[in-house]
C-alpha cells in the first residue's frame, strides 16, 4: 500500500468518524427536542388551565358583585316604596273619587239641559242624536272610572310588580281622563244646541209680540 492509498484511507476514516459523530449529535438533538415537546405542551396546558381558572374566578366574582348590588338596589327601592306606599295609595284613591265626581257633575248638567229643552218645548233637528251621544259618552266614562277604581286597591310594595301596577293604574287614569273629556265635550255640544234653540225661540216670540 503506497503513501497515497494510506492517505486516502485515513481521510475516509476521518470522514466516517466525523459524520458518524455528527449523526449521533443530530440524533441526540432530535431526541432532546422530541422529549422537550411534550414537556413544553404540558407547561402550556398548565398555564392555560390556570389562566382559564383565573378568568372563571374573576367572572364568578363579578357576577356575585352584580347580584349583591342588584339586591341592595332592590332593597333600597323596596324601602323607598314602603315609605311612600300610603301616600301613593291616598293619591290613587283621590284620583279615583275625582273621576266619579266629574261624571256626576256632567250628568247633572245634562239632565238640567234636557229638562229645560222639554219644559220650553224647544225644537232641535238632531236633538235625539245629541242626547244619544251624551249617554254613550257617559257610559264610556263610567266604565273608565270603574276601571280606575278597581285598580286602586292593588298597589302594595310587597307584591311581585308594584312598578307595573302603578304603570297600569296610570294608563287607566289617562284613559279615564280622555273618556271624561269626550263626555264633557258631548254635554257642551248639547248645551250649545239647546242655547241656540232657546235664543231662536225667544227672538221669534219677541218678533211675534211686536206684530
Secondary structure as GFF3:
##gff-version 3
##sequence-region A 1 211
A	DSSP	alpha_helix	3	119	.	.	.	ID=ss1
A	DSSP	alpha_helix	127	152	.	.	.	ID=ss2
A	DSSP	alpha_helix	162	210	.	.	.	ID=ss3
###
